[in-house]
Structure formats: C-alpha cells, structure tokens
Amino acid sequence: MVKKYTIILCALLINEICFSQQLYFEFGTTISSFDYENSEGNSLNNLLSKSKSYYGMGYRQSINNANTLFLSLGATYNSYGAIGSEPSIDNYFEWDVSYLGVRAGLGIKLFELRDLTFFSNVSIASEFLIRGNQTINNDVYNLVGEEEFNNSILFFRGGLEMQYPVSRSTAIFVGYNYGTSVLISSGENAEKLKLNAHQFGLGFIINLPKCYCDY
C-alpha cells in the first residue's frame, strides 16, 4: 500500500514541476511522542517526548482563479525521538529515528490582515525509515531493514500558517502542524510504533522566474 501511495505522490510531483509557480523551503522543530507496542502486544505508557529537527522543500501552485487554494508537492526529512523507562523491571528505553518522505498538501486561505495572510493546511506523506536506533538499557539496535519493525509509514498532518511578503518575489511563513502516523506492519508479530508529532516551522516561498504571483 505504501508503494502505491508513493508512486501516486511521485507522479503528482513530476507533473507539478512542469507547471509549478513557486518554490518553497522550510525547517523547524518536531516534538514527537511514541505509542509503542512490542511483538507480544505489550505497550509502554511512560514514554516522554523529545525535540528533533525537520526539513522540507518542493513546489507550490494556486489551483483556482481566486488564489485561495494552493497545492504543494515536495520532499521531507523528519526526525522523531522518545525516551522512557520501566522502574519495575529496571529498564531504560530510547528511540531516535529519521524518515525521508514524499508529501502532498493543500493550503486554504482563511483571511488577510494587512500584509499578513493566514492559511489552514492538510497533507499526507509517505515516509521511509533511513536511520534509526532503539536503545534498551546499554544495548543499541539498528532498526533500518529490520523486518520486525515498521520501516514505512503514512503520515497525516493538519495545521495553521501565517505568511508575509518580504519582496515581490519572496515571502516568509511560520506555521504549526500536528500529525499522526498510520502504521504499516510487516507481520503479525511485528513491533508497532505509532508516531504523533507537533511541528513548529519557518520557511520561504520564492516565485519562479516566469511567475508574477500574488501571495
């Protein structure tokens, strides 16, 4: 299923590159929490959030004449982490994982306040584990390629964004998104790790040479 979504998102991205109007870059902080269940179906309830970084880039285009709906397609790099312990069995746990993804999003203009424009946005991303470690006490395990771990996830996000033009060709934006993953389990006895993430970001939108777009 993940491969199917990835093919669709890649096809949309290639199509968007041909007709895109704007280029965007963003980066920020992810505060993530984990819902973990081991292969025996037991969960951990005392995992604490950790702050990590995320990055994104891609293309953005208005899809209606009123410039109130914007489609964005691009690539993402997200890092997630959590830490916890189980005093009753004297165990310490920590996760540090990074995913590379392809994302499609829709932005909706809400209102304008002088030069500020406010948007709501939703997105879906197909993300693949490219780096990951699981620490249990003093033992560190590499999670990449492990069949018993979720190496592919779908991530749904929604949030708010505030945009401000700094020139005719460039705008700056800040935003907040909350997202949750849909697990793609590799087997009946696989470990399950559901990710929840708050993201606070800063970014830039740049008009392409032949685009004289209103922000």
GIWO-V71385 format. One record per backbone hydrogen bond with DSSP energy under -0.5 kcal/mol. NH is the residue of the N-H (numbers start at 1). CO is the residue of the C=O. If there is no record, write none. Layout:
nh & co
NH & CO
NH & CO
This chain:
nh & co
5 & 1
6 & 2
7 & 3
8 & 4
9 & 5
10 & 6
11 & 7
12 & 8
13 & 9
14 & 10
15 & 11
16 & 12
17 & 13
18 & 14
19 & 15
20 & 16
21 & 60
22 & 60
23 & 206
24 & 58
25 & 204
26 & 56
27 & 202
28 & 54
29 & 200
30 & 52
31 & 198
32 & 30
32 & 50
33 & 196
35 & 194
36 & 34
37 & 192
38 & 42
41 & 38
44 & 36
48 & 83
50 & 32
50 & 81
52 & 30
54 & 28
55 & 77
56 & 26
57 & 75
58 & 24
59 & 73
60 & 22
61 & 71
63 & 69
64 & 69
67 & 64
70 & 107
71 & 61
72 & 105
73 & 59
74 & 103
75 & 57
76 & 101
77 & 55
78 & 99
79 & 53
80 & 97
82 & 95
83 & 48
84 & 93
86 & 91
89 & 86
90 & 86
90 & 87
91 & 86
93 & 84
94 & 135
95 & 82
96 & 133
97 & 80
98 & 131
99 & 78
100 & 128
101 & 76
102 & 126
103 & 74
104 & 124
105 & 72
106 & 122
107 & 70
108 & 120
109 & 68
110 & 118
111 & 118
113 & 116
116 & 113
117 & 163
118 & 111
119 & 161
120 & 108
121 & 159
122 & 106
123 & 157
124 & 104
125 & 155
126 & 102
127 & 125
127 & 153
128 & 100
129 & 151
130 & 98
131 & 98
133 & 96
134 & 141
135 & 94
136 & 134
136 & 139
137 & 92
139 & 136
141 & 134
143 & 132
143 & 141
144 & 132
146 & 143
149 & 146
151 & 149
153 & 127
154 & 182
155 & 125
156 & 180
157 & 123
158 & 178
159 & 121
160 & 176
161 & 119
162 & 174
163 & 117
164 & 172
165 & 115
166 & 170
167 & 170
171 & 205
172 & 164
173 & 203
174 & 162
175 & 201
176 & 160
177 & 199
178 & 158
179 & 197
180 & 156
181 & 195
182 & 154
183 & 181
184 & 152
185 & 183
190 & 187
191 & 148
192 & 37
194 & 35
196 & 33
197 & 179
198 & 31
199 & 177
200 & 29
201 & 175
202 & 27
203 & 173
204 & 25
205 & 171
206 & 23
207 & 169
208 & 21
211 & 208
212 & 210
